[in-house]
Amino acid sequence: MAGEIPQDIRGEVDEAAIRRARAVATLLDESVEIPGTNFKVGVDPVLGALPVSGDVVVGAMSMYIVYEATRLGVPYTTIVRMLANVGVDVAVGSVPVVGTLFDAVWKANKWNVDLLERELEAMHGRSEGREITIEVEDEGEDGAGERDGVEELAEEEDIDAGEEAERIEEIEASEGMDETETAAELEELEESAESDDSNGSPESGESGESDESDASST
């Protein structure tokens, strides 16, 4: 269990709690190296040799690691896996002779610390990768925010200028524009007014000529 705390979680969690959990796991599972091998054992099989009381003490020490994992916010599913490791260790370890050998190879506490550190790394990675998007809607009286959105959409979806102008005119019409109509409707009104003026001019000329003829006859 030696080694530095992973860089991903350093400074983000209670490092002292991780060190304490590591110390308990090392004491119970890997405190002594068997000469001539790379295999390590802890006090778990030694205490497990004591009937009942030894397994109770080991179980209580193992639960400390689970407690720290809960305090550090490890998810419930991981806590259940850790409890299962401790439960198997205590149950099988209480069997005479066989339990002592089992405790030497079943390193529940080491595995639980590994689970704890991996979960903390994953939690830290998720919090760094999460992006928060805040949408700001411009509710100006002239509908500028909506028109900008239409223009951006036109650029993204390659909408032609005609469709873009029609959408902007619809937005302007919905905004009221001081009780006037859209730009297209204003143009139609101007054209009709011009046609009325042109139609009225000949009529006035004809009226003038008739008046002059009446005066000459008199």
Secondary structure by P-SEA (a helix, b strand, c coil): cccccccccccccaaaaaaaaaaaaaaaccccccccccccccaaaaaaaccaaaaaaaaaaaaaaaaaaaaacccaaaaaaaaaaaaaaaaaaaccaaaaaaaaccaaaaaaaaaaaaaaaaaaaaaaabbbbbbbbbbcccaaaaaaaaaaaaaaacccaaaaaaaaaaaaaaacccccccaaaaaaaaaaaaaaaaaaaaaaaaaaaaaaaaaaac
